[in-house]
Amino acid sequence: MPRALQQGSRSLRRLLLLPGLPLLVLVVIVIATAWLAQTASTEGRSLTTQLLTTRQLGHAARFEAHFSLLVESARRMAASRIDTPMQFRQQANAFLSQHPDLLGVELIRRVPGSQRLQVEQRISEELGQPMQFRQWQQLMTGSPIEARDDYLVVRWSTARSDMEDSGSGIGPGLLATSVPQWPRELENALVQQMVTTTPLSTVESGGVNGHSLRIFVPINREDVVSIAMAPSHWLGGLFGAYQDPRIRFTVHDLNQHNKIPLYVSPAEGAVVAERALRSEVAAGNRHWMITTFPTRELYQQANARTVRQLWLAGAGFAVAASSLLAMTLLARRFYQRRLALSNDQQARLDTRRKNLEVEKSILRQALEDSGHRTRDLIALAGGLIAELDEKGQTGFVSEQISEVLGIPPSLLVDQPFEARVAPDSLESFHSTLAAARESRAVERADLNLLSEDNHCLPVTLRVKTVTDPVHGCTGFRLSVIPRQ
């Protein structure tokens, strides 16, 4: 072949390769971009799953901490024996104000058969109408129940202020073992001294969505605190602030065969059931399952930005390749940073929760030691102590007053203390209070107090003022020791 023809053939092949090289580079970059986009999408799904796992563990820890706090609050509410409706109402209202998402609370007490008539009479006096022990099935008929060795009776009950007229029928005098779903859980709570939970039921007509359950917290062998809860309302208040519309959050009772969810959070879009995360938590003697269902939108939003940036970067050939790598590394660093921040936050929350538990244990032990020490010192002193306000009204008086003056403490509470001072000692009593207010030191006086039968009892009175930096003298603390 002539040399000129060979050179022409080579030039033609070069011309044909010129458009092919850009296409080849474009195809290579498109393939590389597609591969990187797929890698970033997988990595995004993995990091999103890790974030979901962290959130799931946080939900489980939050539930266990709040449930423990709920049980501990119920035990503190009934730590000292409750004998009057006013005591129960004050403690119950304080408990419900601390946990506003609950429906109500009751005190269930074991009543011996020999005391039935006395308790029925006391309930009738408290309610202002005749009342006998009754069963749940007999709320409409009102027929009395048969005689027994003992009875587990709802002694007092309090509902939220917006649910007083719920008409649930759970009130004083109701035989607790006659209410559906209650007998076995009550028996386990009293016999094993453990917290028990009833299944979800529709016994309470005032509950949220008509569904509620009871948590039985045993105080001793005789008393049980019953907490009325609509789980959808309580769990909504517990987890509502942490929910994402791209995530569906459900709670089920594993012991309940019908699998009615106790709580379902709203979610936008279809959920990805195969990527659900589950954690089992204990609600008393029952086991609840916390499940997190991510939606497809969650993964799409997690990956769309990275993929879009990768494809835009791939259109710039060589510059696009470096930009593609930079964006991939930035995206990876962004997701890892979010994961690290989430893990750090969770670690701080766990540490804080543990510290709070330790502090709570220390404070509880210190409070118990202080209470024992105070009671022992009062008993060893052989007298009594009391607190008065600035007007001389009795705010607190120790139980030793029944031994010293022969009167119960309740008769002197909210009454002037000088009512028990003998007339010939009133001037000395007032001058002692005035001297204590003036000197802010302990003042002493020998005077006579009146016993229950108005006999004079010689005592030694010591008074110290209670001061406030803003208001000055706000009251008095005094001790009374009989003189021989």
CORUR-V207127 format. One record per run of one state. SS is the DSSP state (alpha for helix, beta for strand, coil for the rest). FROM is the first residue (numbers start at 1). TO is the last residue. If there is no record, write none. Layout:
# CORUR-V207127
ss=SS from=FROM to=TO
ss=SS from=FROM to=TO
This chain:
# CORUR-V207127
ss=coil from=1 to=2
ss=alpha from=3 to=77
ss=coil from=78 to=84
ss=alpha from=85 to=98
ss=coil from=99 to=103
ss=beta from=104 to=112
ss=alpha from=113 to=127
ss=coil from=128 to=133
ss=beta from=134 to=134
ss=coil from=135 to=135
ss=alpha from=136 to=138
ss=coil from=139 to=149
ss=beta from=150 to=159
ss=coil from=160 to=160
ss=alpha from=161 to=163
ss=coil from=164 to=173
ss=beta from=174 to=175
ss=alpha from=176 to=178
ss=coil from=179 to=182
ss=alpha from=183 to=192
ss=coil from=193 to=195
ss=beta from=196 to=197
ss=coil from=198 to=200
ss=beta from=201 to=201
ss=coil from=202 to=207
ss=alpha from=208 to=210
ss=coil from=211 to=211
ss=beta from=212 to=218
ss=coil from=219 to=222
ss=beta from=223 to=229
ss=coil from=230 to=230
ss=alpha from=231 to=242
ss=coil from=243 to=246
ss=beta from=247 to=253
ss=coil from=254 to=262
ss=beta from=263 to=264
ss=coil from=265 to=270
ss=beta from=271 to=271
ss=coil from=272 to=272
ss=alpha from=273 to=275
ss=coil from=276 to=276
ss=beta from=277 to=283
ss=coil from=284 to=285
ss=beta from=286 to=295
ss=alpha from=296 to=314
ss=coil from=315 to=316
ss=alpha from=317 to=381
ss=coil from=382 to=383
ss=beta from=384 to=389
ss=coil from=390 to=392
ss=beta from=393 to=397
ss=coil from=398 to=400
ss=alpha from=401 to=404
ss=coil from=405 to=408
ss=alpha from=409 to=411
ss=coil from=412 to=415
ss=beta from=416 to=416
ss=alpha from=417 to=420
ss=beta from=421 to=421
ss=coil from=422 to=422
ss=alpha from=423 to=439
ss=coil from=440 to=442
ss=beta from=443 to=450
ss=coil from=451 to=455
ss=beta from=456 to=468
ss=coil from=469 to=471
ss=beta from=472 to=482
ss=coil from=483 to=484
